Amino acid sequence: MEPIALEPIDGLTVTTLVDNVTDSLLADEGPAKRPSMAAAPRIPARLIAGGESDDALRAEHGFSALVKIEKGGRETCVLFDAGRTPDGLVANMRRLDLPPGEIDIIVLSHGHWDHTTGMDGLVGRLGSVNMPVLIHPEFWSRRRLAFPGRDPVELPSTSKSALQGAGFEIVEQRQPSFLLDGSLLVTGEVDRTTEFERGFPDTRRIELARGSPTR
């Protein structure tokens, strides 16, 4: 593939909204800025002297990040993935004082529920939305976990009709695509070329019969 040239931007900020680990004791280091315990929102805590504690960021299995791009005096906010629980994403955005209404576009890397379920809470905060969601065409594939000696468990999957009903414009792209004036590129499908990238060995794709409705 020919190299894809990107135009320069004026500024870039990536804020981790949901991750597997959080550490309130980490200090700022280099370009990385960490939330301050002193500046965190407060919550009631009856057994703590003073009756309150800091409302710490929630860690959960999965991922979400907010990408802010500054170019030519314009700021564009891209939400990349949405975390595992309905309220985890929006709760952490509240703690970080980041209004969900500033999001311009959403990119969901794949259809696993630990990267998509936070869309539910986002709709709960925004109401009916008019926003593009960029996904891979196989985003809707249903999968299950099949551990040896246990009954298979189907993984939660996103409802296409519910996503559209909430007002999202679904854009399915397999190839690389630009989102911001030649400066922000979504790479599209990334081939698995090493043994490390072969995927979780105990997941199985659920094959639907031809003509089965998409939920």
C-alpha positions in Angstrom: 0.0 0.0 0.0 1.2 3.5 -0.8 2.0 5.7 2.1 -0.9 8.0 3.2 0.2 11.6 3.7 -1.4 13.5 6.6 -1.6 17.3 6.9 -0.2 18.8 10.1 -2.5 19.9 12.9 -2.0 22.6 15.6 -2.6 20.5 18.7 -3.7 17.0 19.9 -5.0 15.9 23.2 -5.9 12.3 24.1 -7.8 11.8 27.3 -8.3 8.2 28.6 -11.9 7.9 29.7 -12.1 4.2 30.5 -9.3 1.7 31.0 -8.6 -1.5 33.0 -6.5 0.3 35.6 -6.6 3.7 37.4 -4.1 5.1 39.9 -4.9 8.2 41.9 -1.4 8.5 43.2 0.3 9.1 39.8 1.6 12.6 39.3 2.0 14.6 36.0 5.0 13.4 34.0 6.1 14.9 30.7 3.2 15.5 28.4 1.0 13.2 30.5 -1.4 15.1 32.9 -3.1 13.1 35.7 -6.3 14.1 37.6 -5.5 15.6 41.0 -7.1 14.0 44.1 -7.5 17.5 45.6 -9.4 18.8 42.6 -11.6 15.7 42.2 -15.4 16.0 42.8 -16.4 15.0 46.3 -18.9 12.4 47.4 -20.4 11.6 50.9 -18.6 9.1 53.0 -20.1 8.7 56.5 -17.2 6.8 58.0 -14.5 9.2 56.8 -13.6 12.2 59.0 -15.2 15.2 57.5 -17.9 13.1 55.9 -16.7 13.0 52.3 -14.1 11.5 50.0 -12.9 12.1 46.4 -15.1 10.8 43.6 -12.3 8.8 41.9 -12.3 7.7 38.3 -13.7 4.2 37.7 -11.6 1.5 36.1 -13.3 -1.3 34.2 -12.5 -3.9 31.6 -12.5 -2.3 28.2 -11.4 1.0 26.7 -12.5 4.5 25.7 -10.6 7.7 24.9 -11.5 11.2 23.8 -9.3 12.6 21.0 -9.3 16.4 20.6 -7.7 17.8 17.4 -7.0 21.5 16.9 -6.5 22.8 13.4 -6.9 26.3 11.9 -8.7 27.6 15.0 -11.2 24.7 15.0 -11.5 21.9 17.6 -12.9 18.5 16.7 -13.7 15.9 19.4 -13.6 12.2 18.5 -14.8 9.5 20.9 -12.8 6.3 20.3 -14.7 3.4 21.9 -17.1 3.6 24.8 -16.2 1.2 27.5 -18.0 -1.8 29.1 -20.8 -0.4 31.3 -23.7 1.9 30.4 -22.7 4.5 32.9 -18.9 4.2 33.1 -18.0 6.4 30.2 -20.4 9.3 31.1 -19.5 9.1 34.8 -15.8 9.5 34.1 -16.5 12.3 31.7 -18.4 14.1 34.5 -15.5 13.5 36.9 -13.1 15.0 34.3 -15.5 17.9 33.5 -15.8 16.9 29.9 -19.3 17.6 28.4 -20.5 14.7 26.2 -22.2 17.4 24.0 -18.8 18.4 22.7 -18.3 15.0 20.9 -18.5 15.5 17.1 -18.0 11.9 15.9 -17.6 8.4 17.3 -15.2 5.7 16.1 -15.8 2.1 17.4 -12.8 -0.1 16.8 -14.8 -3.3 17.0 -18.1 -4.7 18.2 -17.1 -6.2 21.5 -19.3 -5.0 24.4 -16.4 -3.8 26.5 -15.8 -1.2 23.8 -19.4 -0.3 23.0 -21.8 -0.5 25.9 -21.1 3.1 27.1 -23.0 4.3 24.0 -26.1 3.6 26.1 -25.2 6.1 28.8 -24.1 8.6 26.2 -27.6 8.5 24.7 -29.1 8.9 28.2 -27.1 12.1 28.6 -27.6 13.5 25.1 -31.1 12.3 24.2 -31.7 11.9 20.5 -28.4 12.5 18.7 -27.4 13.4 15.2 -23.9 12.1 15.0 -21.9 9.7 12.7 -20.5 6.4 14.1 -17.7 4.9 12.1 -17.4 1.1 12.3 -16.0 -1.9 10.4 -18.6 -3.9 8.4 -18.1 -6.9 10.6 -18.9 -4.9 13.7 -22.2 -6.7 14.0 -20.8 -10.2 14.2 -22.1 -12.1 17.3 -19.7 -14.1 19.3 -19.6 -16.4 22.3 -17.1 -17.6 24.9 -16.6 -21.3 25.0 -14.3 -22.2 27.8 -13.5 -26.0 28.2 -15.8 -27.7 30.6 -18.3 -24.8 30.7 -21.5 -24.0 28.8 -20.9 -21.4 26.0 -21.9 -17.8 26.9 -23.0 -15.4 24.2 -21.2 -12.0 24.4 -23.5 -9.0 24.4 -23.7 -7.3 21.0 -24.8 -3.9 19.8 -28.3 -3.6 18.3 -28.1 -1.9 14.9 -31.8 -0.9 15.1 -31.4 0.7 18.5 -28.3 2.6 17.5 -30.0 4.0 14.5 -33.2 4.7 16.5 -31.1 6.8 18.9 -30.2 9.0 15.9 -26.7 7.8 15.1 -25.6 7.7 11.4 -23.8 4.4 10.9 -20.9 4.6 8.5 -19.3 1.2 7.7 -15.8 1.4 6.3 -13.3 -1.4 5.7 -10.6 0.8 4.1 -8.8 3.8 5.6 -10.9 6.9 5.7 -10.2 10.6 6.7 -12.3 12.3 9.3 -10.8 15.8 9.5 -9.6 17.7 6.4 -6.8 15.2 5.5 -5.3 15.3 9.1 -7.1 12.5 11.0 -7.0 9.0 9.5 -8.9 5.9 10.7 -6.8 3.1 9.4 -9.7 0.7 8.8 -9.1 -3.1 8.9 -5.8 -4.1 10.4 -4.6 -7.5 9.3 -3.5 -10.0 11.9 0.0 -11.0 10.9 1.6 -12.4 14.0 0.7 -15.2 16.5 0.1 -12.6 19.1 -2.7 -11.1 17.1 -4.7 -14.3 16.5 -7.4 -13.3 18.9 -8.7 -14.9 22.1 -8.7 -18.7 21.6 -11.9 -19.4 23.4 -14.2 -17.0 21.4 -16.4 -18.4 18.7 -18.3 -16.5 16.0 -22.0 -17.2 15.9 -23.2 -17.9 12.4 -26.8 -16.8 11.7 -28.9 -18.6 9.1 -29.3 -16.7 5.8 -32.2 -14.3 6.1 -32.0 -14.0 9.9 -32.8 -10.5 11.0 -30.2 -8.1 12.4 -31.1 -7.0 15.9 
